């Protein structure tokens, strides 16, 4: 929701016609996040997003 890469991925997958689309898109986005965290831990790097969506207060 706050990271532009994940927000775009979520929107792209949500647009796909599928049964149980909401649950499917959440599972796919979570899987993407887990793969990212796994990579960051294996390579001992910090996550540096290209752009972050800022919420208006």
ChimeraX attribute file (.defattr): number of C-alpha atoms within 10 A of each C-alpha:
attribute: neighborCount
match mode: 1-to-1
recipient: residues
	/A:1	12
	/A:2	11
	/A:3	13
	/A:4	15
	/A:5	14
	/A:6	15
	/A:7	14
	/A:8	12
	/A:9	14
	/A:10	18
	/A:11	11
	/A:12	11
	/A:13	17
	/A:14	16
	/A:15	10
	/A:16	10
	/A:17	8
	/A:18	11
	/A:19	8
	/A:20	8
	/A:21	14
	/A:22	12
	/A:23	10
	/A:24	14
	/A:25	20
	/A:26	14
	/A:27	12
	/A:28	14
	/A:29	16
	/A:30	14
	/A:31	12
	/A:32	14
	/A:33	13
	/A:34	12
	/A:35	12
	/A:36	13
	/A:37	15
	/A:38	12
	/A:39	13
	/A:40	13
	/A:41	12
	/A:42	9
	/A:43	9
	/A:44	9
	/A:45	10
	/A:46	9
	/A:47	11
	/A:48	7
	/A:49	9
	/A:50	8
	/A:51	10
	/A:52	13
	/A:53	11
	/A:54	10
	/A:55	7
	/A:56	4
	/A:57	3
